[in-house]
Amino acid sequence: MSLDMSGKHCVFVIGMHRSGTSAVAEVLSGFGLHFGRDLLGANEWNPHGHFESLPFVRLNDTLLAAGDAHWHTLFPSLPDLESMLDRFRAQALKVLEEDFGGESVIAVKDPRLCRLLPFWRAVLEEAEYRLSYLLVVRHPYACAESLLRRDRFENLKSYWLWGSYLLEALQAVDPSASFLVHYETLIDDPAREQERIRTWLGDQVGLLTLPAGSVESQTVDSALSHASCSALDFQLPHFVARLYQCLQLPDPFLNIEAWLPDLLALANSDQQEDLPRLLALVEREVERKDRMVAHYEQETANAQNEIEELVAEIAHARHTIDGLVAEIDRAREAHAERDRREADFLARIRELECESAHGNRYP
């Protein structure tokens, strides 16, 4: 397909949390794509960095909050697209200008994009960007394992998040401008996968001038893969297992119209079946959060008591210091008084000596 390579281009890097989107974004960054000026820093879970624009992520949190949701809400209900654009278009355009302005080829990466693609598609098209979509997929069990360690999520919640994130993303992408990377394949054969990515980027955004050898400079650290695949969990919803199978197709975007509607129907059926377990899961999560809050409140109360005790000790020490200062002042005053009396005494002696000497001169 022949594409117009002039003007501005944006690549969406999308995928579920803990799916390897950061590893793929690092590859794209090495290929020259600009991920923003104010980037979210590295941490123990992403020691190479997140490659996420901090203003972009903050706005995404605000967009989700408009529907009383956060990134791990199971079934969010966001305002309609027109309402979102009316409320947040200006902020979104400001983020693009301040964090990405002046760059012809940019990439935006944030797993929240799976749920917010319709909004950002509209904003970026209004800003005259051409769009491409790079979807990163990781085995749902591996994602669940990672989320269990990082966020203490139960597997059933992670499976539903994995499935709903990807289904929402797949409904919003342009299949003709989309590309899929399996995280496990990137770890197993990084050179081959990076070359596939480079070729696709060349077709999409005109990076054909990038030398093939530059792929070798990109490092995908397999040690950063904190979870591995396992046999499918018995809790795995049917639609999640089926979706993962569909995404294993050689080109799942080619016939997406054929299999996606059936998956959406299966997800609705699974939702009815899993609602009791999901409700119980959320109730356990609320109880755990309540215990955490109670623990933090107790720690806060203990810290407040310690602070009050320290304040009392400081006040006592200040009182003691004030007493010592007063004693020093009194001692100085007594010493000065003694010096004055001594001076008066010496003056009187000299006066008497003078009188005595005068008397001896005239007997």
ZAMARGU-4260 file (C-alpha; in steps of 0.2 Angstrom, whole numbers, plus 5000, padded with zeros to 4 digits):
<rodrens>
0) 5000/5000/5000 | 5007/5017/4995 | 5006/5030/5010 | 5009/5049/5010 | 5025/5051/5020
5) 5024/5070/5021 | 5017/5079/5037 | 5016/5072/5055 | 5014/5054/5060 | 5010/5046/5077
10) 5012/5028/5082 | 5001/5022/5096 | 5010/5009/5106 | 4995/4999/5115 | 4993/4984/5125
15) 4988/4978/5143 | 4998/4983/5158 | 5013/4972/5161 | 5013/4966/5142 | 5030/4972/5137
20) 5024/4989/5129 | 5039/4997/5138 | 5052/4985/5129 | 5044/4988/5112 | 5044/5007/5115
25) 5062/5006/5119 | 5065/4998/5102 | 5055/5012/5094 | 5064/5025/5103 | 5080/5018/5096
30) 5073/5019/5079 | 5071/5038/5081 | 5053/5040/5087 | 5050/5054/5099 | 5040/5048/5115
35) 5039/5066/5123 | 5050/5078/5132 | 5044/5075/5150 | 5045/5056/5152 | 5039/5045/5167
40) 5055/5039/5176 | 5061/5021/5178 | 5057/5011/5193 | 5060/4993/5199 | 5047/4986/5187
45) 5053/4996/5172 | 5072/4999/5175 | 5075/5004/5157 | 5061/5017/5159 | 5042/5018/5154
50) 5044/5028/5138 | 5028/5037/5143 | 5024/5056/5142 | 5020/5061/5160 | 5008/5075/5155
55) 5000/5062/5143 | 4998/5049/5157 | 4991/5062/5169 | 4978/5068/5156 | 4973/5050/5153
60) 4970/5047/5172 | 4959/5063/5171 | 4949/5056/5156 | 4946/5040/5165 | 4941/5049/5181
65) 4928/5058/5171 | 4919/5041/5171 | 4923/5038/5189 | 4936/5025/5183 | 4954/5021/5185
70) 4966/5010/5175 | 4960/4994/5183 | 4941/4997/5184 | 4934/4981/5177 | 4919/4988/5168
75) 4921/5007/5166 | 4907/5018/5159 | 4915/5033/5151 | 4906/5049/5144 | 4902/5048/5126
80) 4916/5054/5114 | 4908/5071/5110 | 4907/5075/5128 | 4925/5070/5131 | 4931/5080/5117
85) 4921/5096/5122 | 4928/5094/5140 | 4946/5089/5136 | 4951/5093/5118 | 4960/5109/5123
90) 4970/5100/5136 | 4975/5086/5125 | 4980/5098/5111 | 4991/5108/5124 | 4999/5092/5129
95) 5003/5087/5111 | 5010/5105/5108 | 5021/5106/5124 | 5027/5088/5125 | 5028/5083/5106
100) 5028/5100/5096 | 5041/5101/5083 | 5043/5082/5080 | 5037/5075/5064 | 5036/5057/5070
105) 5030/5054/5087 | 5024/5039/5097 | 5012/5039/5112 | 5013/5024/5124 | 5002/5021/5139
110) 4991/5005/5142 | 4977/5016/5146 | 4976/5020/5128 | 4967/5004/5125 | 4952/5012/5133
115) 4955/5030/5127 | 4959/5027/5108 | 4943/5035/5101 | 4947/5051/5110 | 4965/5052/5105
120) 4962/5046/5087 | 4950/5061/5086 | 4962/5073/5094 | 4977/5068/5084 | 4967/5068/5067
125) 4962/5085/5071 | 4980/5090/5074 | 4983/5083/5057 | 4993/5067/5062 | 4993/5051/5052
130) 4991/5037/5063 | 4998/5019/5065 | 4995/5006/5079 | 5007/4994/5087 | 4998/4981/5098
135) 5009/4972/5110 | 5002/4955/5117 | 5008/4945/5131 | 5001/4928/5137 | 4987/4932/5149
140) 4994/4921/5163 | 5011/4930/5162 | 5002/4947/5164 | 4992/4940/5178 | 5007/4934/5187
145) 5016/4950/5185 | 5001/4960/5191 | 4999/4948/5206 | 5017/4953/5211 | 5016/4971/5208
150) 4998/4975/5212 | 4992/4960/5222 | 4977/4957/5209 | 4969/4941/5209 | 4971/4931/5193
155) 4952/4933/5188 | 4953/4952/5189 | 4969/4952/5178 | 4961/4940/5165 | 4946/4952/5163
160) 4957/4967/5162 | 4968/4959/5149 | 4953/4954/5139 | 4943/4970/5140 | 4958/4981/5137
165) 4962/4971/5120 | 4944/4970/5115 | 4942/4989/5117 | 4958/4992/5108 | 4954/4981/5093
170) 4937/4990/5091 | 4946/5006/5089 | 4961/5003/5078 | 4963/5005/5060 | 4967/4986/5055
175) 4975/4992/5039 | 4988/5003/5049 | 4990/4990/5063 | 5004/4978/5068 | 5006/4965/5082
180) 5021/4960/5092 | 5020/4946/5104 | 5031/4949/5119 | 5037/4931/5121 | 5043/4931/5103
185) 5052/4948/5106 | 5061/4940/5121 | 5065/4923/5112 | 5071/4931/5095 | 5074/4950/5098
190) 5084/4953/5082 | 5070/4945/5071 | 5056/4954/5079 | 5065/4971/5079 | 5068/4969/5060
195) 5050/4965/5058 | 5046/4981/5067 | 5059/4991/5058 | 5051/4985/5041 | 5034/4989/5046
200) 5039/5007/5052 | 5047/5009/5036 | 5031/5005/5027 | 5021/5016/5039 | 5031/5032/5042
205) 5045/5032/5030 | 5060/5025/5041 | 5067/5015/5027 | 5083/5025/5027 | 5087/5017/5044
210) 5101/5004/5042 | 5097/4986/5046 | 5112/4985/5056 | 5105/4997/5069 | 5093/4984/5075
215) 5108/4975/5083 | 5111/4990/5094 | 5094/4987/5102 | 5094/4976/5117 | 5079/4967/5124
220) 5084/4961/5141 | 5076/4944/5144 | 5080/4946/5163 | 5066/4960/5164 | 5053/4947/5159
225) 5047/4944/5177 | 5034/4931/5173 | 5032/4916/5162 | 5018/4907/5153 | 5010/4892/5161
230) 4996/4881/5158 | 4980/4890/5156 | 4972/4894/5173 | 4955/4886/5176 | 4949/4903/5180
235) 4953/4910/5162 | 4937/4916/5154 | 4932/4908/5138 | 4933/4924/5128 | 4951/4928/5134
240) 4957/4910/5129 | 4948/4912/5112 | 4955/4930/5110 | 4973/4924/5113 | 4971/4910/5100
245) 4964/4923/5087 | 4979/4934/5091 | 4991/4920/5087 | 4985/4920/5068 | 4998/4925/5056
250) 4989/4942/5053 | 4975/4944/5065 | 4970/4961/5058 | 4967/4954/5041 | 4951/4945/5045
255) 4947/4955/5061 | 4929/4959/5055 | 4926/4940/5054 | 4931/4935/5072 | 4929/4950/5083
260) 4910/4951/5084 | 4909/4933/5090 | 4922/4937/5103 | 4912/4952/5109 | 4897/4941/5111
265) 4907/4928/5120 | 4914/4941/5132 | 4896/4947/5136 | 4891/4929/5140 | 4906/4926/5151
270) 4902/4942/5160 | 4886/4936/5165 | 4894/4919/5171 | 4908/4928/5180 | 4899/4942/5188
275) 4896/4933/5205 | 4915/4929/5206 | 4920/4946/5201 | 4908/4954/5214 | 4916/4943/5227
280) 4933/4948/5221 | 4929/4966/5222 | 4922/4964/5239 | 4939/4955/5245 | 4949/4969/5237
285) 4938/4982/5246 | 4941/4973/5262 | 4960/4972/5259 | 4960/4991/5255 | 4950/4994/5271
290) 4963/4985/5281 | 4977/4994/5272 | 4969/5011/5276 | 4966/5005/5294 | 4984/5000/5295
295) 4990/5017/5288 | 4979/5026/5299 | 4986/5017/5314 | 5004/5021/5308 | 4999/5039/5306
300) 4991/5040/5324 | 5007/5031/5331 | 5018/5044/5321 | 5007/5058/5327 | 5010/5052/5345
305) 5028/5051/5342 | 5028/5068/5335 | 5019/5075/5350 | 5031/5067/5362 | 5045/5074/5352
310) 5037/5091/5353 | 5035/5090/5372 | 5053/5084/5373 | 5058/5099/5363 | 5048/5111/5373
315) 5056/5104/5389 | 5073/5106/5382 | 5069/5124/5377 | 5063/5127/5394 | 5079/5120/5402
320) 5089/5130/5389 | 5079/5146/5394 | 5083/5142/5412 | 5102/5140/5409 | 5102/5156/5399
325) 5094/5165/5413 | 5107/5158/5425 | 5121/5163/5414 | 5113/5181/5413 | 5112/5182/5432
330) 5130/5176/5433 | 5136/5189/5421 | 5126/5202/5430 | 5134/5196/5447 | 5151/5196/5439
335) 5148/5214/5432 | 5142/5220/5449 | 5157/5212/5457 | 5169/5221/5445 | 5160/5237/5448
340) 5162/5235/5467 | 5180/5230/5465 | 5183/5245/5454 | 5175/5256/5467 | 5185/5248/5481
345) 5202/5251/5471 | 5197/5269/5468 | 5194/5272/5487 | 5210/5264/5491 | 5219/5275/5479
350) 5210/5290/5486 | 5215/5286/5504 | 5233/5283/5498 | 5233/5300/5490 | 5226/5308/5506
355) 5239/5299/5517 | 5253/5305/5506 | 5247/5323/5506 | 5246/5322/5525 | 5264/5315/5527
360) 5270/5330/5516 | 5264/5343/5528 | 5266/5337/5546
</rodrens>
